[in-house]
Amino acid sequence: MKQEASYQVRCQVTTAELQHGEVVSTRQTEHHLLTNTYEVTEVFSDLYAQFRGPRLLGLQILSICRCQSRQAVAA
């Protein structure tokens, strides 16, 4: 068994409702995610890749907690 770091992330995503290319309203949702990446900089790029799109107005990291997970490694 090999231990690999992962991060538990709580973030708030702000998206826009568009009509004819203009913002008519916004919506905020909170997400709780578990990543399987080791570098904290990769966490930010993974989150952006997951939520990016023409409606994304904001992505705010509310908390990040590093945790250890055990994963089997094939010999």
C-alpha positions as CSV (number, residue, x, y, z in Angstrom):
1,M,0.0,0.0,0.0
2,K,1.2,3.5,-0.9
3,Q,-0.1,6.6,0.8
4,E,-1.0,9.5,-1.6
5,A,-2.0,12.9,-0.6
6,S,-5.4,14.3,-1.6
7,Y,-7.3,17.4,-0.8
8,Q,-10.8,18.0,0.5
9,V,-12.0,21.3,-1.1
10,R,-15.0,23.4,-0.3
11,C,-15.6,26.1,-3.0
12,Q,-18.3,28.5,-4.1
13,V,-19.1,28.8,-7.8
14,T,-20.8,31.8,-9.3
15,T,-22.5,31.3,-12.6
16,A,-24.5,33.6,-14.9
17,E,-27.8,33.0,-16.6
18,L,-27.5,34.6,-20.0
19,Q,-30.1,35.9,-22.5
20,H,-28.9,37.1,-25.8
21,G,-25.4,37.3,-24.5
22,E,-26.2,39.4,-21.5
23,V,-26.2,38.4,-17.8
24,V,-29.8,38.5,-16.5
25,S,-29.1,36.8,-13.1
26,T,-26.4,35.0,-11.2
27,R,-26.4,31.9,-9.0
28,Q,-24.0,30.8,-6.3
29,T,-23.6,27.1,-5.4
30,E,-21.3,25.5,-2.9
31,H,-19.4,22.3,-3.7
32,H,-17.5,19.8,-1.5
33,L,-15.0,17.8,-3.5
34,L,-12.2,15.3,-2.9
35,T,-9.3,15.5,-5.3
36,N,-6.6,12.9,-5.9
37,T,-3.8,15.2,-6.7
38,Y,-0.6,15.7,-4.7
39,E,0.3,19.3,-5.5
40,V,-1.9,22.1,-4.2
41,T,-1.3,24.1,-7.4
42,E,-2.9,21.3,-9.4
43,V,-6.0,21.5,-7.2
44,F,-6.6,25.0,-8.5
45,S,-6.2,24.1,-12.1
46,D,-8.3,20.9,-11.6
47,L,-11.1,23.0,-10.1
48,Y,-11.0,25.6,-12.9
49,A,-11.1,22.8,-15.5
50,Q,-14.1,21.3,-13.9
51,F,-16.2,24.5,-13.7
52,R,-14.9,26.6,-16.6
53,G,-17.4,27.7,-19.2
54,P,-19.0,30.8,-20.7
55,R,-21.3,31.1,-17.7
56,L,-18.6,31.0,-15.0
57,L,-18.3,34.4,-13.2
58,G,-16.4,33.3,-10.1
59,L,-14.7,30.4,-8.4
60,Q,-13.9,31.0,-4.7
61,I,-12.0,28.5,-2.6
62,L,-13.5,28.5,0.9
63,S,-11.3,25.8,2.4
64,I,-8.7,23.2,1.5
65,C,-7.8,20.4,3.8
66,R,-4.9,18.0,3.0
67,C,-5.7,14.4,3.8
68,Q,-4.0,11.1,3.3
69,S,-5.5,8.2,1.4
70,R,-4.2,4.7,1.0
71,Q,-4.1,3.3,-2.5
72,A,-2.9,-0.1,-3.6
73,V,0.1,0.0,-5.9
74,A,0.4,-2.9,-8.4
75,A,3.8,-4.6,-8.1
